[in-house]
Amino acid sequence: MNKQQTEEAVKMDDFKLSYSLTEAEIELEGGKYITYGIEVEKRSLSRVEKSKVEDITTDRNKAEEILEIMKNNEVTPVHLYDVMENFL
């Protein structure tokens, strides 16, 4: 898996949220595909929390749209799975 450098950050009062698009190559039924996922990191002075969901879609544009929605709604790592479940 590759973490893309297309990282988006949102600064809050006492912590910072970072959103990254991830990329992985998978082999399925004799073909190779690039799949995209999302990683969310919450960083404060005393703690770092991370969560990621891989293999969301093979459509980079769709993954970037979801990433933007996550950023705009300030989704935290603890809520990432629940939010992604709603997309799927």
SULURKA-V713556 format. One record per backbone hydrogen bond with DSSP energy under -1.0 kcal/mol. NH is the residue of the N-H (numbers start at 1). CO is the residue of the C=O. If there is no record, write none. Layout:
# SULURKA-V713556
nh=NH co=CO
nh=NH co=CO
This chain:
# SULURKA-V713556
nh=2 co=23
nh=4 co=21
nh=7 co=5
nh=8 co=19
nh=10 co=17
nh=12 co=15
nh=16 co=43
nh=17 co=10
nh=18 co=41
nh=19 co=8
nh=20 co=39
nh=22 co=37
nh=23 co=2
nh=24 co=35
nh=26 co=33
nh=28 co=31
nh=31 co=28
nh=33 co=26
nh=35 co=24
nh=36 co=57
nh=37 co=22
nh=38 co=53
nh=39 co=20
nh=40 co=51
nh=41 co=18
nh=42 co=49
nh=43 co=16
nh=44 co=47
nh=49 co=42
nh=51 co=40
nh=53 co=38
nh=56 co=36
nh=57 co=36
nh=63 co=59
nh=64 co=60
nh=65 co=61
nh=66 co=62
nh=67 co=63
nh=68 co=64
nh=69 co=65
nh=70 co=66
nh=71 co=67
nh=72 co=68
nh=73 co=69
nh=74 co=71
nh=75 co=70
nh=79 co=76
nh=83 co=79
nh=84 co=80
nh=85 co=81
nh=86 co=82
nh=87 co=83
nh=88 co=84
